[in-house]
Amino acid sequence: MNQTQQSPKIVVVGAGWAGLGATYQLVQQGYDVTLLEAGGHPGGLVAGWKTAQGRSVEAGIHGFWYPYRNIFALVKQLGLNPFTDWTRSSQYSPAGLEVESPIFQQEPRLPSPLGTFLYTRFKRLFLKKYEVDAVE
Ligand SMILES: Cc1cc2nc3c(=O)[nH]c(=O)nc-3n(C[C@H](O)[C@H](O)[C@H](O)COP(=O)(O)OP(=O)(O)OC[C@H]3O[C@@H](n4cnc5c(N)ncnc54)[C@H](O)[C@@H]3O)c2cc1C
């Protein structure tokens, strides 16, 4: 961009992962960016909390896999280390527990998506005997 030109103004709507990432890249390129967020906090589906029993609950995004090169490059560039160790995870709908995933790294390695299909417990498909943690 020509230094004598005024920075073009850009409005990004939504401060989820996509909006924050886009805003960061646009600001890096010299644009004058306004980021609008309707909710009470940034992050969108990147949100979570702990239950009274200390169990982690995630609203959406919770797993970051090796192919996420842009995300790993970004957190390194920002000097952040937001990731916890691998954990098991469960997904619930209003009907209750739907899916439970193991720590895939602890299972024998299989080509994707075979490992995902065999190790993930889909409660409503009844493919495997299912053991459920107590719901809090
Ligand atoms: C249960 C679940 C589990 C998931 N697990 C994973 C996972 O493990 N790994 C993974 O990579 N992905 C996962 N995803 C997907 C991931 O969460 C989403 O792809 C990602 O968070 C989407 O980011 P986003 O910025 O596009 O949208 P969002 O995170 O939805 O953000 C959109 C933002 O825009 C705001 N907004 C909307 N309308 C307006 C408006 N008119 N004005 C101002 N602000 C507005 C909202 O308030 C929100 O903050 C999961 C999703 C779900 C639902």
The ligand as an SDF file (V2000), in Angstrom:
LIG
                    3D

 53 58  0  0  0  0  0  0  0  0999 V2000
  -20.0480  -28.6210   19.3390 C   0  0  0  0  0  0  0  0  0  0  0  0
  -18.9790  -28.1190   18.3830 C   0  0  0  0  0  0  0  0  0  0  0  0
  -17.7020  -28.6670   18.4620 C   0  0  0  0  0  0  0  0  0  0  0  0
  -16.6980  -28.2240   17.5980 C   0  0  0  0  0  0  0  0  0  0  0  0
  -15.4490  -28.7370   17.7060 N   0  0  0  0  0  0  0  0  0  0  0  0
  -14.4530  -28.2980   16.9120 C   0  0  0  0  0  0  0  0  0  0  0  0
  -13.1320  -28.7800   17.0730 C   0  0  0  0  0  0  0  0  0  0  0  0
  -12.8420  -29.5680   17.9510 O   0  0  0  0  0  0  0  0  0  0  0  0
  -12.1790  -28.3310   16.2210 N   0  0  0  0  0  0  0  0  0  0  0  0
  -12.4710  -27.4200   15.2440 C   0  0  0  0  0  0  0  0  0  0  0  0
  -11.5500  -27.0580   14.5240 O   0  0  0  0  0  0  0  0  0  0  0  0
  -13.7100  -26.9070   15.1040 N   0  0  0  0  0  0  0  0  0  0  0  0
  -14.6990  -27.3200   15.9080 C   0  0  0  0  0  0  0  0  0  0  0  0
  -15.9670  -26.8270   15.7680 N   0  0  0  0  0  0  0  0  0  0  0  0
  -16.1970  -25.8150   14.7510 C   0  0  0  0  0  0  0  0  0  0  0  0
  -15.6830  -24.4610   15.2380 C   0  0  0  0  0  0  0  0  0  0  0  0
  -16.1880  -24.1620   16.5330 O   0  0  0  0  0  0  0  0  0  0  0  0
  -16.1420  -23.4200   14.2620 C   0  0  0  0  0  0  0  0  0  0  0  0
  -15.7940  -23.8010   12.9390 O   0  0  0  0  0  0  0  0  0  0  0  0
  -15.4770  -22.0680   14.5050 C   0  0  0  0  0  0  0  0  0  0  0  0
  -15.4810  -21.7160   15.8810 O   0  0  0  0  0  0  0  0  0  0  0  0
  -16.2290  -21.0500   13.6820 C   0  0  0  0  0  0  0  0  0  0  0  0
  -15.6180  -19.8070   13.8680 O   0  0  0  0  0  0  0  0  0  0  0  0
  -16.2700  -18.5470   13.2490 P   0  0  0  0  0  0  0  0  0  0  0  0
  -15.4170  -17.3760   13.6550 O   0  0  0  0  0  0  0  0  0  0  0  0
  -16.4860  -18.7650   11.7950 O   0  0  0  0  0  0  0  0  0  0  0  0
  -17.7460  -18.4480   13.8640 O   0  0  0  0  0  0  0  0  0  0  0  0
  -18.2170  -18.2720   15.3920 P   0  0  0  0  0  0  0  0  0  0  0  0
  -17.2320  -18.8510   16.3610 O   0  0  0  0  0  0  0  0  0  0  0  0
  -19.6340  -18.7530   15.4040 O   0  0  0  0  0  0  0  0  0  0  0  0
  -18.1790  -16.7080   15.5960 O   0  0  0  0  0  0  0  0  0  0  0  0
  -19.1190  -15.8530   15.0050 C   0  0  0  0  0  0  0  0  0  0  0  0
  -19.1780  -14.5840   15.8430 C   0  0  0  0  0  0  0  0  0  0  0  0
  -19.9410  -13.6090   15.1340 O   0  0  0  0  0  0  0  0  0  0  0  0
  -20.8010  -12.9570   16.0410 C   0  0  0  0  0  0  0  0  0  0  0  0
  -21.9030  -12.4360   15.2690 N   0  0  0  0  0  0  0  0  0  0  0  0
  -22.8400  -13.1250   14.5730 C   0  0  0  0  0  0  0  0  0  0  0  0
  -23.6760  -12.2810   13.9500 N   0  0  0  0  0  0  0  0  0  0  0  0
  -23.2410  -11.0300   14.2400 C   0  0  0  0  0  0  0  0  0  0  0  0
  -23.6940   -9.7290   13.8680 C   0  0  0  0  0  0  0  0  0  0  0  0
  -24.7630   -9.5450   13.0590 N   0  0  0  0  0  0  0  0  0  0  0  0
  -23.0350   -8.6520   14.3540 N   0  0  0  0  0  0  0  0  0  0  0  0
  -21.9530   -8.8170   15.1660 C   0  0  0  0  0  0  0  0  0  0  0  0
  -21.4780  -10.0280   15.5520 N   0  0  0  0  0  0  0  0  0  0  0  0
  -22.1280  -11.1120   15.0780 C   0  0  0  0  0  0  0  0  0  0  0  0
  -21.1940  -14.0310   17.0440 C   0  0  0  0  0  0  0  0  0  0  0  0
  -21.6290  -13.4780   18.2750 O   0  0  0  0  0  0  0  0  0  0  0  0
  -19.8560  -14.7970   17.1960 C   0  0  0  0  0  0  0  0  0  0  0  0
  -19.0390  -14.2560   18.2290 O   0  0  0  0  0  0  0  0  0  0  0  0
  -16.9850  -27.2210   16.6380 C   0  0  0  0  0  0  0  0  0  0  0  0
  -18.2710  -26.6520   16.5750 C   0  0  0  0  0  0  0  0  0  0  0  0
  -19.2530  -27.0850   17.4440 C   0  0  0  0  0  0  0  0  0  0  0  0
  -20.6220  -26.4440   17.3850 C   0  0  0  0  0  0  0  0  0  0  0  0
  1  2  1  0
  2  3  1  0
  2 52  2  0
  3  4  2  0
  4  5  1  0
  4 50  1  0
  5  6  2  0
  6  7  1  0
  6 13  1  0
  7  8  2  0
  7  9  1  0
  9 10  1  0
 10 11  2  0
 10 12  1  0
 12 13  2  0
 13 14  1  0
 14 15  1  0
 14 50  1  0
 15 16  1  0
 16 17  1  0
 16 18  1  0
 18 19  1  0
 18 20  1  0
 20 21  1  0
 20 22  1  0
 22 23  1  0
 23 24  1  0
 24 25  2  0
 24 26  1  0
 24 27  1  0
 27 28  1  0
 28 29  2  0
 28 30  1  0
 28 31  1  0
 31 32  1  0
 32 33  1  0
 33 34  1  0
 33 48  1  0
 34 35  1  0
 35 36  1  0
 35 46  1  0
 36 37  1  0
 36 45  1  0
 37 38  2  0
 38 39  1  0
 39 40  1  0
 39 45  2  0
 40 41  1  0
 40 42  2  0
 42 43  1  0
 43 44  2  0
 44 45  1  0
 46 47  1  0
 46 48  1  0
 48 49  1  0
 50 51  2  0
 51 52  1  0
 52 53  1  0
M  END
$$$$
